[in-house]
Amino acid sequence: MVVAAGCSTRMGQPKVLLPWDRGTVIEEIVSRLRGANLSEIVVVTGYARERVGSGAGRPAGAVCV
């Protein structure tokens, strides 16, 4: 389970959507978890749920709730 529900008020945008390497922070986290052969990866979203859980922000191989 990845908790990605913060407001990130000081950053001005959700931290998990910031650029990291070739993607975003959340994409990198999920990519590393996939490498651990977990049966399911769940990303818990709150603030900015639409941006984190859909479109370019949606991490491949994870369920966003």
N, CA, C and O atoms as CSV, one atom per row, in Angstrom:
chain,resi,resn,atom,element,x,y,z
A,1,MET,N,N,0.848,-1.161,0.000
A,1,MET,CA,C,0.000,0.000,0.000
A,1,MET,C,C,0.900,1.232,0.000
A,1,MET,O,O,1.835,1.348,0.793
A,2,VAL,N,N,0.592,2.135,-0.902
A,2,VAL,CA,C,1.315,3.399,-1.010
A,2,VAL,C,C,0.336,4.506,-0.627
A,2,VAL,O,O,-0.728,4.634,-1.232
A,3,VAL,N,N,0.693,5.296,0.368
A,3,VAL,CA,C,-0.169,6.401,0.780
A,3,VAL,C,C,0.256,7.645,0.017
A,3,VAL,O,O,1.372,8.140,0.182
A,4,ALA,N,N,-0.654,8.148,-0.825
A,4,ALA,CA,C,-0.381,9.320,-1.664
A,4,ALA,C,C,-1.537,10.292,-1.539
A,4,ALA,O,O,-2.098,10.733,-2.542
A,5,ALA,N,N,-1.897,10.631,-0.292
A,5,ALA,CA,C,-3.116,11.387,-0.056
A,5,ALA,C,C,-2.896,12.802,0.455
A,5,ALA,O,O,-3.869,13.493,0.758
A,6,GLY,N,N,-1.670,13.251,0.560
A,6,GLY,CA,C,-1.401,14.563,1.144
A,6,GLY,C,C,-1.747,15.725,0.233
A,6,GLY,O,O,-1.873,15.564,-0.981
A,7,CYS,N,N,-1.899,16.889,0.827
A,7,CYS,CA,C,-2.236,18.106,0.074
A,7,CYS,C,C,-1.025,18.731,-0.597
A,7,CYS,O,O,-1.176,19.403,-1.617
A,8,SER,N,N,0.149,18.535,-0.067
A,8,SER,CA,C,1.382,19.107,-0.635
A,8,SER,C,C,1.277,20.614,-0.806
A,8,SER,O,O,1.656,21.149,-1.848
A,9,THR,N,N,0.768,21.296,0.201
A,9,THR,CA,C,0.534,22.731,0.081
A,9,THR,C,C,1.821,23.518,-0.168
A,9,THR,O,O,1.797,24.498,-0.912
A,10,ARG,N,N,2.920,23.122,0.421
A,10,ARG,CA,C,4.178,23.858,0.206
A,10,ARG,C,C,4.771,23.598,-1.171
A,10,ARG,O,O,5.499,24.442,-1.694
A,11,MET,N,N,4.476,22.450,-1.767
A,11,MET,CA,C,5.026,22.097,-3.078
A,11,MET,C,C,4.208,22.697,-4.218
A,11,MET,O,O,4.724,22.884,-5.320
A,12,GLY,N,N,2.954,22.997,-3.964
A,12,GLY,CA,C,2.106,23.578,-5.001
A,12,GLY,C,C,1.444,22.557,-5.910
A,12,GLY,O,O,0.595,22.917,-6.725
A,13,GLN,N,N,1.815,21.299,-5.784
A,13,GLN,CA,C,1.194,20.212,-6.541
A,13,GLN,C,C,1.471,18.913,-5.787
A,13,GLN,O,O,2.369,18.873,-4.946
A,14,PRO,N,N,0.722,17.860,-6.072
A,14,PRO,CA,C,0.965,16.600,-5.365
A,14,PRO,C,C,2.413,16.126,-5.561
A,14,PRO,O,O,2.898,16.036,-6.689
A,15,LYS,N,N,3.086,15.827,-4.460
A,15,LYS,CA,C,4.486,15.396,-4.530
A,15,LYS,C,C,4.667,14.160,-5.401
A,15,LYS,O,O,5.678,14.026,-6.091
A,16,VAL,N,N,3.693,13.260,-5.370
A,16,VAL,CA,C,3.832,12.021,-6.135
A,16,VAL,C,C,3.802,12.241,-7.637
A,16,VAL,O,O,4.157,11.341,-8.398
A,17,LEU,N,N,3.378,13.436,-8.084
A,17,LEU,CA,C,3.350,13.743,-9.513
A,17,LEU,C,C,4.560,14.563,-9.970
A,17,LEU,O,O,4.655,14.943,-11.137
A,18,LEU,N,N,5.475,14.829,-9.050
A,18,LEU,CA,C,6.687,15.549,-9.430
A,18,LEU,C,C,7.557,14.673,-10.324
A,18,LEU,O,O,7.534,13.450,-10.189
A,19,PRO,N,N,8.317,15.268,-11.226
A,19,PRO,CA,C,9.187,14.483,-12.104
A,19,PRO,C,C,10.268,13.746,-11.322
A,19,PRO,O,O,10.845,14.277,-10.373
A,20,TRP,N,N,10.526,12.514,-11.741
A,20,TRP,CA,C,11.575,11.709,-11.126
A,20,TRP,C,C,12.115,10.768,-12.190
A,20,TRP,O,O,11.371,9.944,-12.721
A,21,ASP,N,N,13.362,10.877,-12.498
A,21,ASP,CA,C,14.000,10.036,-13.510
A,21,ASP,C,C,13.233,10.178,-14.827
A,21,ASP,O,O,13.181,11.275,-15.383
A,22,ARG,N,N,12.640,9.104,-15.335
A,22,ARG,CA,C,11.937,9.167,-16.624
A,22,ARG,C,C,10.436,9.291,-16.491
A,22,ARG,O,O,9.713,9.205,-17.484
A,23,GLY,N,N,9.958,9.494,-15.274
A,23,GLY,CA,C,8.517,9.579,-15.058
A,23,GLY,C,C,8.205,10.484,-13.882
A,23,GLY,O,O,8.749,11.581,-13.757
A,24,THR,N,N,7.312,9.999,-13.017
A,24,THR,CA,C,6.937,10.745,-11.815
A,24,THR,C,C,7.340,9.943,-10.588
A,24,THR,O,O,7.714,8.775,-10.689
A,25,VAL,N,N,7.261,10.580,-9.439
A,25,VAL,CA,C,7.610,9.909,-8.184
A,25,VAL,C,C,6.758,8.650,-7.999
A,25,VAL,O,O,7.285,7.588,-7.668
A,26,ILE,N,N,5.445,8.767,-8.210
A,26,ILE,CA,C,4.568,7.604,-8.003
A,26,ILE,C,C,4.866,6.487,-8.994
A,26,ILE,O,O,4.785,5.311,-8.637
A,27,GLU,N,N,5.205,6.829,-10.220
A,27,GLU,CA,C,5.544,5.795,-11.199
A,27,GLU,C,C,6.809,5.049,-10.773
A,27,GLU,O,O,6.901,3.834,-10.949
A,28,GLU,N,N,7.768,5.761,-10.222
A,28,GLU,CA,C,9.000,5.127,-9.756
A,28,GLU,C,C,8.738,4.222,-8.559
A,28,GLU,O,O,9.265,3.112,-8.487
A,29,ILE,N,N,7.929,4.692,-7.630
A,29,ILE,CA,C,7.593,3.874,-6.458
A,29,ILE,C,C,6.909,2.584,-6.884
A,29,ILE,O,O,7.284,1.500,-6.438
A,30,VAL,N,N,5.902,2.702,-7.749
A,30,VAL,CA,C,5.154,1.520,-8.195
A,30,VAL,C,C,6.063,0.589,-9.004
A,30,VAL,O,O,5.971,-0.632,-8.871
A,31,SER,N,N,6.922,1.144,-9.822
A,31,SER,CA,C,7.855,0.324,-10.601
A,31,SER,C,C,8.739,-0.513,-9.684
A,31,SER,O,O,8.955,-1.698,-9.941
A,32,ARG,N,N,9.241,0.087,-8.634
A,32,ARG,CA,C,10.095,-0.659,-7.689
A,32,ARG,C,C,9.304,-1.710,-6.922
A,32,ARG,O,O,9.815,-2.796,-6.647
A,33,LEU,N,N,8.065,-1.395,-6.580
A,33,LEU,CA,C,7.234,-2.385,-5.889
A,33,LEU,C,C,6.893,-3.556,-6.809
A,33,LEU,O,O,6.844,-4.705,-6.370
A,34,ARG,N,N,6.657,-3.256,-8.096
A,34,ARG,CA,C,6.406,-4.352,-9.056
A,34,ARG,C,C,7.609,-5.284,-9.116
A,34,ARG,O,O,7.450,-6.496,-9.266
A,35,GLY,N,N,8.806,-4.731,-9.000
A,35,GLY,CA,C,10.015,-5.536,-9.006
A,35,GLY,C,C,10.121,-6.456,-7.810
A,35,GLY,O,O,10.901,-7.408,-7.828
A,36,ALA,N,N,9.348,-6.185,-6.768
A,36,ALA,CA,C,9.349,-7.024,-5.568
A,36,ALA,C,C,8.351,-8.174,-5.681
A,36,ALA,O,O,8.155,-8.929,-4.729
A,37,ASN,N,N,7.724,-8.303,-6.847
A,37,ASN,CA,C,6.769,-9.397,-7.116
A,37,ASN,C,C,5.605,-9.444,-6.132
A,37,ASN,O,O,5.217,-10.519,-5.674
A,38,LEU,N,N,5.055,-8.285,-5.810
A,38,LEU,CA,C,3.877,-8.241,-4.946
A,38,LEU,C,C,2.654,-8.632,-5.758
A,38,LEU,O,O,2.597,-8.378,-6.962
A,39,SER,N,N,1.681,-9.245,-5.110
A,39,SER,CA,C,0.488,-9.677,-5.836
A,39,SER,C,C,-0.411,-8.507,-6.207
A,39,SER,O,O,-1.107,-8.557,-7.221
A,40,GLU,N,N,-0.401,-7.451,-5.393
A,40,GLU,CA,C,-1.229,-6.285,-5.699
A,40,GLU,C,C,-0.579,-5.043,-5.095
A,40,GLU,O,O,-0.018,-5.092,-4.000
A,41,ILE,N,N,-0.662,-3.946,-5.812
A,41,ILE,CA,C,-0.159,-2.665,-5.334
A,41,ILE,C,C,-1.341,-1.705,-5.307
A,41,ILE,O,O,-1.999,-1.484,-6.324
A,42,VAL,N,N,-1.600,-1.143,-4.143
A,42,VAL,CA,C,-2.719,-0.224,-3.973
A,42,VAL,C,C,-2.161,1.144,-3.617
A,42,VAL,O,O,-1.375,1.281,-2.680
A,43,VAL,N,N,-2.575,2.157,-4.374
A,43,VAL,CA,C,-2.189,3.539,-4.108
A,43,VAL,C,C,-3.399,4.237,-3.507
A,43,VAL,O,O,-4.432,4.378,-4.163
A,44,VAL,N,N,-3.271,4.671,-2.265
A,44,VAL,CA,C,-4.359,5.367,-1.583
A,44,VAL,C,C,-4.220,6.849,-1.878
A,44,VAL,O,O,-3.224,7.479,-1.521
A,45,THR,N,N,-5.226,7.391,-2.531
A,45,THR,CA,C,-5.212,8.805,-2.893
A,45,THR,C,C,-6.217,9.559,-2.042
A,45,THR,O,O,-7.122,8.954,-1.467
A,46,GLY,N,N,-6.074,10.818,-1.960
A,46,GLY,CA,C,-7.009,11.677,-1.231
A,46,GLY,C,C,-7.133,12.960,-2.010
A,46,GLY,O,O,-7.894,13.055,-2.973
A,47,TYR,N,N,-6.370,13.952,-1.574
A,47,TYR,CA,C,-6.318,15.225,-2.286
A,47,TYR,C,C,-5.806,14.970,-3.710
A,47,TYR,O,O,-4.878,14.183,-3.900
A,48,ALA,N,N,-6.390,15.614,-4.682
A,48,ALA,CA,C,-6.009,15.483,-6.096
A,48,ALA,C,C,-6.162,14.049,-6.602
A,48,ALA,O,O,-5.379,13.592,-7.434
A,49,ARG,N,N,-7.160,13.355,-6.102
A,49,ARG,CA,C,-7.427,11.963,-6.481
A,49,ARG,C,C,-7.521,11.797,-7.992
A,49,ARG,O,O,-7.005,10.825,-8.542
A,50,GLU,N,N,-8.175,12.738,-8.664
A,50,GLU,CA,C,-8.353,12.624,-10.111
A,50,GLU,C,C,-7.009,12.696,-10.841
A,50,GLU,O,O,-6.783,11.956,-11.799
A,51,ARG,N,N,-6.123,13.579,-10.394
A,51,ARG,CA,C,-4.821,13.742,-11.058
A,51,ARG,C,C,-3.906,12.555,-10.793
A,51,ARG,O,O,-3.168,12.130,-11.682
A,52,VAL,N,N,-3.947,12.018,-9.581
A,52,VAL,CA,C,-3.059,10.899,-9.237
A,52,VAL,C,C,-3.581,9.592,-9.818
A,52,VAL,O,O,-2.792,8.763,-10.271
A,53,GLY,N,N,-4.892,9.394,-9.814
A,53,GLY,CA,C,-5.465,8.111,-10.194
A,53,GLY,C,C,-5.870,7.941,-11.638
A,53,GLY,O,O,-6.383,6.885,-12.008
A,54,SER,N,N,-5.653,8.956,-12.472
A,54,SER,CA,C,-6.054,8.815,-13.867
A,54,SER,C,C,-5.083,9.553,-14.781
A,54,SER,O,O,-4.235,10.320,-14.325
A,55,GLY,N,N,-5.222,9.309,-16.048
A,55,GLY,CA,C,-4.394,9.994,-17.032
A,55,GLY,C,C,-2.922,9.699,-16.879
A,55,GLY,O,O,-2.542,8.578,-16.540
A,56,ALA,N,N,-2.091,10.691,-17.127
A,56,ALA,CA,C,-0.641,10.510,-17.092
A,56,ALA,C,C,-0.140,10.187,-15.695
A,56,ALA,O,O,0.923,9.583,-15.546
A,57,GLY,N,N,-0.893,10.582,-14.659
A,57,GLY,CA,C,-0.442,10.318,-13.294
A,57,GLY,C,C,-0.690,8.915,-12.816
A,57,GLY,O,O,-0.096,8.480,-11.829
A,58,ARG,N,N,-1.568,8.190,-13.504
A,58,ARG,CA,C,-1.902,6.838,-13.021
A,58,ARG,C,C,-0.733,5.893,-13.188
A,58,ARG,O,O,-0.261,5.674,-14.304
A,59,PRO,N,N,-0.266,5.338,-12.099
A,59,PRO,CA,C,0.854,4.415,-12.184
A,59,PRO,C,C,0.436,3.071,-12.768
A,59,PRO,O,O,-0.520,2.461,-12.291
A,60,ALA,N,N,1.132,2.609,-13.781
A,60,ALA,CA,C,0.827,1.320,-14.407
A,60,ALA,C,C,1.057,0.197,-13.399
A,60,ALA,O,O,2.046,0.193,-12.666
A,61,GLY,N,N,0.137,-0.741,-13.377
A,61,GLY,CA,C,0.292,-1.907,-12.506
A,61,GLY,C,C,-0.184,-1.686,-11.093
A,61,GLY,O,O,0.122,-2.492,-10.214
A,62,ALA,N,N,-0.930,-0.612,-10.841
A,62,ALA,CA,C,-1.421,-0.342,-9.491
A,62,ALA,C,C,-2.890,-0.007,-9.531
A,62,ALA,O,O,-3.407,0.496,-10.529
A,63,VAL,N,N,-3.553,-0.294,-8.429
A,63,VAL,CA,C,-4.963,0.068,-8.245
A,63,VAL,C,C,-4.980,1.324,-7.404
A,63,VAL,O,O,-4.358,1.357,-6.341
A,64,CYS,N,N,-5.670,2.354,-7.844
A,64,CYS,CA,C,-5.779,3.607,-7.084
A,64,CYS,C,C,-7.139,3.671,-6.433
A,64,CYS,O,O,-8.167,3.493,-7.087
A,65,VAL,N,N,-7.134,3.929,-5.123
A,65,VAL,CA,C,-8.386,4.064,-4.372
A,65,VAL,C,C,-8.372,5.351,-3.587
A,65,VAL,O,O,-9.336,5.656,-2.885
